[in-house]
């Protein structure tokens, strides 16, 4: 390839995905139903048919994954006396970033009095040189409940994948009536392979999770 052409392509801004989805829920006749729904770009919700009082919200990133510079946001508003289970259609994949710019993911959950929200996405797969900065913020009213499980997989062992470098910054914050009750930040950076095998870090384990 011509060197001048390669240089020009390097200067061209790369196309990035910027998805945002918001769902608000209310109670009607003892069942949880949609009150408002907003979807932008590659961020989509699908609501499968259920036979209980809880609503299941399945999130889909139609871009098929994230790389450096992509942004993705989800907002869930669970109204009074509602019950919602959030999940995803597939694992979220964090692909190699061209430079040090991470993918930015922001998830916000608001739970009103008497409501309960379950945050249960499928695991996130971080590939070699992938970079992710993710935040989960949960705001609970008095009498509201929340259950959250977020898992991370460093490559796929069965596929022979090794994560040598990259970035994972995962921040959780939970407050009740505006008062912080839980805060945690997990960070893996630079030589992830060494930390993967270090007893003080992951002790050779490729998958880890946060459960609240």
C-alpha positions as CSV (number, residue, x, y, z in Angstrom):
1,X,0.0,0.0,0.0
2,X,1.2,3.5,-0.8
3,X,2.8,5.2,2.2
4,X,1.0,8.5,1.6
5,X,-2.3,6.7,1.4
6,X,-1.7,4.9,4.7
7,X,-0.8,8.1,6.4
8,X,-4.0,9.8,5.2
9,X,-6.1,6.9,6.4
10,X,-4.4,7.1,9.8
11,X,-5.6,10.7,10.0
12,X,-9.1,9.9,9.1
13,X,-11.5,9.7,12.2
14,X,-12.5,6.1,12.8
15,X,-16.2,5.3,12.9
16,X,-17.4,4.5,16.4
17,X,-20.7,3.3,17.9
18,X,-22.5,5.4,20.4
19,X,-25.6,3.6,21.8
20,X,-28.0,4.5,24.5
21,X,-31.1,2.8,25.8
22,X,-33.5,3.7,28.6
23,X,-36.5,1.8,29.9
24,X,-39.0,3.0,32.6
25,X,-41.4,0.5,34.3
26,X,-44.6,0.8,36.2
27,X,-47.0,-1.6,38.0
28,X,-50.4,-2.3,36.5
29,X,-52.8,-4.8,37.8
30,X,-50.0,-6.3,39.9
31,X,-47.7,-6.9,36.9
32,X,-44.7,-4.9,35.7
33,X,-45.2,-3.2,32.3
34,X,-43.3,-0.7,30.2
35,X,-44.0,3.0,31.0
36,X,-41.4,4.5,28.6
37,X,-38.8,3.1,26.2
38,X,-36.0,4.9,24.4
39,X,-33.4,3.3,22.1
40,X,-30.6,5.0,20.2
41,X,-28.3,3.5,17.5
42,X,-27.0,0.0,18.4
43,X,-28.6,-0.1,21.9
44,X,-31.8,-2.2,21.9
45,X,-34.2,-3.8,24.4
46,X,-36.3,-6.8,23.8
47,X,-39.0,-7.9,26.2
48,X,-39.8,-11.7,26.0
49,X,-43.1,-13.0,27.1
50,X,-43.2,-14.1,30.7
51,X,-45.8,-15.7,32.9
52,X,-45.0,-14.1,36.2
53,X,-45.3,-10.6,37.6
54,X,-41.7,-9.7,36.8
55,X,-40.7,-8.1,33.5
56,X,-37.6,-9.4,31.7
57,X,-35.6,-6.8,29.8
58,X,-33.0,-8.3,27.4
59,X,-30.4,-5.8,26.1
60,X,-28.8,-6.2,22.7
61,X,-25.7,-4.4,21.4
62,X,-26.3,-4.7,17.7
63,X,-22.8,-3.5,17.0
64,X,-21.6,-7.0,18.1
65,X,-19.0,-5.7,20.6
66,X,-17.0,-2.7,21.7
67,X,-13.6,-1.3,20.9
68,X,-11.7,1.9,21.9
69,X,-13.8,5.0,21.5
70,X,-17.2,3.3,21.5
71,X,-19.7,4.4,24.1
72,X,-22.7,2.5,25.4
73,X,-25.2,3.4,28.1
74,X,-28.2,1.7,29.7
75,X,-30.7,3.3,32.1
76,X,-33.4,1.4,34.0
77,X,-36.1,3.1,36.0
78,X,-38.1,0.6,38.1
79,X,-41.2,2.4,39.4
80,X,-43.0,1.7,42.7
81,X,-43.9,-2.0,43.3
82,X,-42.3,-3.2,40.1
83,X,-40.0,-6.2,39.5
84,X,-37.5,-6.4,36.7
85,X,-34.8,-8.8,35.7
86,X,-32.2,-7.4,33.3
87,X,-30.1,-9.6,31.1
88,X,-28.3,-9.5,27.8
89,X,-28.7,-11.6,24.6
90,X,-25.0,-12.5,24.5
91,X,-21.7,-11.9,26.1
92,X,-20.3,-8.4,25.6
93,X,-17.0,-8.5,23.8
94,X,-14.3,-5.9,24.3
95,X,-12.0,-6.0,21.2
96,X,-8.5,-4.7,20.6
97,X,-8.2,-0.9,20.8
98,X,-6.1,0.8,18.2
99,X,-4.7,3.3,20.8
100,X,-5.1,3.9,24.5
101,X,-8.7,5.2,24.2
102,X,-11.0,2.8,26.1
103,X,-14.6,1.9,25.4
104,X,-16.9,3.7,27.8
105,X,-19.9,2.0,29.3
106,X,-22.3,3.7,31.8
107,X,-25.1,1.8,33.4
108,X,-27.7,3.5,35.7
109,X,-30.4,1.8,37.7
110,X,-33.1,3.7,39.7
111,X,-35.3,1.6,42.0
112,X,-38.4,3.1,43.7
113,X,-40.0,2.1,47.0
114,X,-41.3,-1.5,47.0
115,X,-39.6,-2.4,43.7
116,X,-36.8,-4.9,43.1
117,X,-34.3,-4.9,40.2
118,X,-32.0,-7.9,39.3
119,X,-28.9,-7.0,37.2
120,X,-27.8,-10.2,35.5
121,X,-26.0,-9.6,32.2
122,X,-24.0,-12.4,30.6
123,X,-20.2,-12.2,31.2
124,X,-18.0,-9.6,29.5
125,X,-15.1,-11.0,27.5
126,X,-12.0,-8.9,27.4
127,X,-9.7,-9.8,24.4
128,X,-6.0,-9.0,24.2
129,X,-5.4,-5.2,24.0
130,X,-9.0,-4.5,24.7
131,X,-9.7,-1.4,26.9
132,X,-12.9,-0.9,28.9
133,X,-13.9,1.8,31.4
134,X,-17.3,0.8,32.9
135,X,-19.5,2.3,35.6
136,X,-22.6,0.9,37.3
137,X,-24.6,3.3,39.4
138,X,-27.6,2.1,41.5
139,X,-29.9,4.5,43.3
140,X,-32.4,2.8,45.7
141,X,-35.3,4.3,47.5
142,X,-36.2,3.2,51.0
143,X,-37.8,-0.3,50.8
144,X,-36.3,-1.0,47.4
145,X,-34.2,-4.1,46.6
146,X,-31.3,-4.8,44.2
147,X,-29.4,-8.0,43.2
148,X,-26.4,-7.6,40.9
149,X,-24.0,-10.1,39.3
150,X,-21.3,-9.0,36.8
151,X,-18.8,-11.5,35.5
152,X,-15.6,-10.9,33.5
153,X,-13.8,-13.4,31.3
154,X,-10.1,-12.8,30.3
155,X,-10.1,-14.4,26.8
156,X,-11.6,-17.8,26.0
157,X,-9.4,-20.6,27.2
158,X,-11.0,-23.2,24.9
159,X,-10.0,-20.9,21.9
160,X,-6.4,-20.7,23.0
161,X,-6.8,-16.9,23.7
162,X,-4.4,-15.1,26.0
163,X,-4.9,-11.6,27.3
164,X,-1.4,-10.1,27.7
165,X,-2.2,-6.4,27.9
166,X,-5.2,-4.1,28.0
167,X,-7.3,-2.2,30.5
168,X,-10.3,-3.1,32.6
169,X,-11.7,-0.5,35.0
170,X,-15.0,-1.6,36.6
171,X,-16.6,0.8,39.1
172,X,-19.7,0.0,41.2
173,X,-21.6,2.5,43.4
174,X,-24.9,1.9,45.3
175,X,-26.8,4.4,47.3
176,X,-30.0,4.3,49.3
177,X,-31.9,7.6,49.7
178,X,-28.8,9.3,48.5
179,X,-26.5,7.7,51.1
180,X,-23.7,5.6,49.7
181,X,-23.9,2.0,51.0
182,X,-21.5,0.2,48.6
183,X,-18.6,1.3,46.4
184,X,-15.9,-0.8,44.6
185,X,-13.4,-0.2,41.8
186,X,-11.6,-3.1,40.2
187,X,-8.7,-2.3,37.8
188,X,-6.5,-4.4,35.7
189,X,-4.0,-2.5,33.5
190,X,-0.8,-3.0,31.5
191,X,0.7,-6.5,32.0
192,X,-2.5,-8.4,32.6
193,X,-1.0,-11.8,31.9
194,X,1.4,-11.4,34.8
195,X,-1.4,-10.3,37.1
196,X,-3.5,-13.2,35.9
197,X,-0.9,-15.7,37.2
198,X,0.0,-13.8,40.3
199,X,-1.5,-15.2,43.5
200,X,-2.0,-11.7,44.9
201,X,-4.2,-10.8,41.9
202,X,-6.2,-13.6,40.2
203,X,-4.1,-16.7,41.0
204,X,-4.4,-18.1,37.5
205,X,-8.2,-17.7,37.3
206,X,-9.5,-16.3,34.0
207,X,-13.0,-15.6,35.2
208,X,-14.1,-13.4,38.2
209,X,-17.3,-11.8,39.2
210,X,-18.9,-9.2,41.5
211,X,-22.0,-10.3,43.4
212,X,-24.1,-7.9,45.5
